[in-house]
Amino acid sequence: MKTIIFIVTLILILAMTNLLPAGKACAGEITWTDETEHVSAADTTISYHSPKPEGKWSVETSLTAPVARIYMAKAGYRITGNSELGFGIGFQNWRNKDVDPAGQSNAWSIILSYRHYLWRNLSVEVELWPAYNHFESFVDGQTYKGFELWVEYRAGYRFDLSSSLSLNVMPGLGHPIWAQQDWPRLVEKSRESPFDIIVFVPQVLIGWRF
């Protein structure tokens, strides 16, 4: 009797196996392709697509610049896989009391930048700040109105907090290139030591990519 049951069971297993079309997955079986994961069960297919590619546009602002009373917002666009152009606006309201040039800055700025990615999220950047400044000097009490140009050189790494949100740590060095007005003590300071007009900028940016 046991032998008959065994033979019947074996025949049923072989019959069920032959009923399955070749190459079709059983219920609950997961099949993989190069781009999409398919889960098939009871004639229902659910597809899980790969993550969307990184967007070409971005917006960012500085978390550290407001400490020095400098405020900015910038939009970026990826022109190639490794190159990004930036355009934005800024307002410089920094105030020096014991450091030359002593005074109060009131400058609206346009921000122009070029960022190049060297490896993954590691990048270098050069950023220009052309501005029109109402500089109030604490040396002679006068207000100097005119155009000026500031430049910063940076290097850093972007940490992706999500698929869109990122934190970009990019410390750098900045210095004035040109100023329409000669502020008291600024020209003298640059002549005494050109390195004295170079400023370390601990830049940390938060951004959104889309």
C-alpha positions as CSV (number, residue, x, y, z in Angstrom):
1,M,0.0,0.0,0.0
2,K,2.8,2.4,0.9
3,T,4.5,1.7,-2.4
4,I,1.3,2.6,-4.3
5,I,0.9,5.9,-2.4
6,F,4.5,6.8,-3.2
7,I,4.1,6.0,-6.9
8,V,0.9,8.1,-7.1
9,T,2.5,11.0,-5.3
10,L,5.5,10.9,-7.6
11,I,3.2,10.8,-10.7
12,L,1.3,13.9,-9.4
13,I,4.5,15.9,-8.8
14,L,5.8,15.1,-12.3
15,A,2.4,16.0,-13.9
16,M,2.3,19.4,-12.1
17,T,5.8,20.1,-13.2
18,N,5.0,19.4,-16.8
19,L,2.0,21.7,-16.6
20,L,4.1,24.8,-15.9
21,P,5.2,26.6,-19.1
22,A,8.9,26.7,-19.7
23,G,10.6,29.9,-18.5
24,K,7.5,31.1,-16.4
25,A,8.1,31.8,-12.7
26,C,6.1,30.1,-10.0
27,A,3.8,32.1,-7.8
28,G,5.9,34.3,-5.4
29,E,9.1,33.8,-7.4
30,I,11.2,36.9,-8.0
31,T,12.8,37.3,-11.4
32,W,15.5,39.9,-12.1
33,T,16.3,41.9,-15.2
34,D,19.0,44.5,-15.9
35,E,16.7,47.5,-15.2
36,T,13.5,46.3,-13.4
37,E,12.6,43.9,-10.5
38,H,9.4,42.0,-11.2
39,V,7.4,40.2,-8.5
40,S,4.7,37.8,-10.0
41,A,2.0,36.2,-7.9
42,A,-1.5,35.1,-9.0
43,D,-1.2,36.8,-12.4
44,T,-0.3,40.2,-10.8
45,T,3.0,41.9,-11.6
46,I,4.5,44.7,-9.5
47,S,7.5,46.5,-11.0
48,Y,10.1,48.4,-8.9
49,H,12.0,50.8,-11.1
50,S,15.5,51.9,-10.6
51,P,16.1,55.4,-8.9
52,K,15.7,58.4,-11.0
53,P,18.9,60.0,-12.3
54,E,20.2,63.1,-10.5
55,G,18.5,66.3,-11.7
56,K,20.4,69.0,-13.5
57,W,19.0,71.9,-11.5
58,S,19.8,72.8,-7.9
59,V,19.2,75.6,-5.4
60,E,21.4,76.3,-2.3
61,T,22.0,78.7,0.4
62,S,24.8,79.1,3.0
63,L,24.4,78.0,6.7
64,T,27.6,79.7,7.8
65,A,27.7,83.0,5.9
66,P,24.9,84.6,8.1
67,V,27.3,84.4,11.0
68,A,29.3,87.1,9.3
69,R,26.0,88.9,8.2
70,I,26.3,87.7,4.6
71,Y,23.2,86.3,3.0
72,M,23.0,84.4,-0.3
73,A,20.9,82.2,-2.5
74,K,22.1,80.5,-5.7
75,A,20.7,78.3,-8.5
76,G,22.9,75.8,-10.3
77,Y,22.7,74.0,-13.6
78,R,24.7,71.0,-14.7
79,I,26.0,71.8,-18.2
80,T,27.9,68.5,-18.4
81,G,28.3,65.4,-16.1
82,N,31.1,67.1,-14.2
83,S,30.5,70.8,-14.7
84,E,28.0,73.2,-13.1
85,L,27.3,76.9,-13.5
86,G,25.8,78.9,-10.8
87,F,23.8,82.2,-10.6
88,G,22.4,84.0,-7.6
89,I,22.1,87.1,-5.4
90,G,23.6,88.1,-2.1
91,F,23.6,90.8,0.4
92,Q,26.8,91.7,2.4
93,N,26.1,93.4,5.7
94,W,29.4,92.6,7.5
95,R,30.8,94.9,10.1
96,N,34.5,95.4,11.1
97,K,35.4,97.2,14.3
98,D,38.9,96.2,15.2
99,V,40.0,94.8,11.8
100,D,40.9,96.8,8.7
101,P,39.0,98.0,6.7
102,A,37.0,99.1,9.7
103,G,33.4,99.9,8.8
104,Q,30.0,98.8,7.8
105,S,29.2,97.1,4.5
106,N,25.9,97.4,2.7
107,A,26.4,95.7,-0.6
108,W,23.9,94.0,-3.0
109,S,25.7,91.4,-5.0
110,I,25.3,89.1,-8.1
111,I,26.8,85.7,-7.6
112,L,28.5,83.9,-10.5
113,S,30.2,80.5,-10.1
114,Y,31.7,77.5,-11.8
115,R,31.9,74.1,-10.0
116,H,33.8,71.1,-11.3
117,Y,33.3,67.6,-9.9
118,L,36.6,65.7,-9.6
119,W,35.4,62.4,-8.2
120,R,31.9,61.4,-7.1
121,N,30.7,64.4,-5.0
122,L,34.2,65.9,-4.5
123,S,34.4,69.3,-6.3
124,V,36.3,72.5,-6.6
125,E,34.7,75.9,-7.3
126,V,35.5,79.5,-8.1
127,E,32.8,82.1,-7.2
128,L,32.6,85.8,-8.1
129,W,30.7,88.5,-6.2
130,P,30.4,91.7,-8.2
131,A,28.6,94.2,-6.0
132,Y,27.5,97.8,-5.4
133,N,28.5,98.8,-1.9
134,H,27.6,101.7,0.4
135,F,30.6,101.3,2.7
136,E,30.4,103.4,5.9
137,S,34.0,103.9,7.2
138,F,34.7,103.9,10.9
139,V,38.0,105.6,10.2
140,D,36.8,108.9,8.8
141,G,33.1,108.6,9.1
142,Q,32.4,108.9,5.4
143,T,30.3,106.7,3.1
144,Y,32.0,105.3,0.0
145,K,29.6,104.3,-2.7
146,G,30.9,102.2,-5.7
147,F,31.3,98.9,-7.5
148,E,33.6,96.2,-6.3
149,L,34.5,92.6,-7.1
150,W,35.2,89.7,-4.6
151,V,36.4,86.2,-5.5
152,E,36.4,82.9,-3.5
153,Y,38.2,79.6,-4.3
154,R,36.7,76.5,-2.7
155,A,37.1,72.8,-2.5
156,G,34.8,70.3,-0.7
157,Y,32.5,67.4,-0.7
158,R,28.7,67.1,-1.0
159,F,26.9,64.8,1.4
160,D,23.5,63.6,0.0
161,L,21.0,63.5,2.9
162,S,18.3,62.1,0.6
163,S,17.7,61.8,-3.1
164,S,17.3,65.6,-3.4
165,L,18.5,67.2,-0.1
166,S,22.3,67.7,0.3
167,L,24.9,69.3,2.6
168,N,27.9,70.7,0.8
169,V,31.0,71.4,3.0
170,M,33.2,73.7,0.9
171,P,35.8,75.8,2.9
172,G,37.8,78.2,0.8
173,L,39.8,81.4,0.5
174,G,38.5,84.8,-0.6
175,H,39.9,88.2,-1.4
176,P,39.0,91.5,-3.1
177,I,40.0,91.9,-6.8
178,W,39.0,95.4,-7.5
179,A,37.1,98.3,-5.9
180,Q,35.9,101.6,-7.4
181,Q,36.5,103.4,-4.1
182,D,39.6,103.3,-2.0
183,W,38.4,102.7,1.5
184,P,40.6,104.0,4.3
185,R,43.3,101.5,5.4
186,L,42.3,99.0,2.7
187,V,45.0,100.1,0.1
188,E,47.6,100.5,2.8
189,K,46.8,97.0,4.2
190,S,47.2,95.3,0.8
191,R,50.5,97.1,0.2
192,E,51.9,96.1,3.6
193,S,51.1,92.4,3.1
194,P,49.0,91.0,0.2
195,F,48.2,88.0,2.3
196,D,46.5,90.1,4.9
197,I,43.6,90.7,2.6
198,I,43.0,87.0,2.1
199,V,40.1,85.7,4.2
200,F,39.4,82.1,5.2
201,V,35.7,81.3,4.4
202,P,34.3,78.2,6.3
203,Q,31.4,77.7,3.8
204,V,28.7,75.1,4.5
205,L,25.8,75.0,2.0
206,I,22.5,73.3,2.1
207,G,20.9,72.5,-1.2
208,W,18.0,70.9,-3.1
209,R,18.5,69.1,-6.5
210,F,15.7,68.5,-9.0
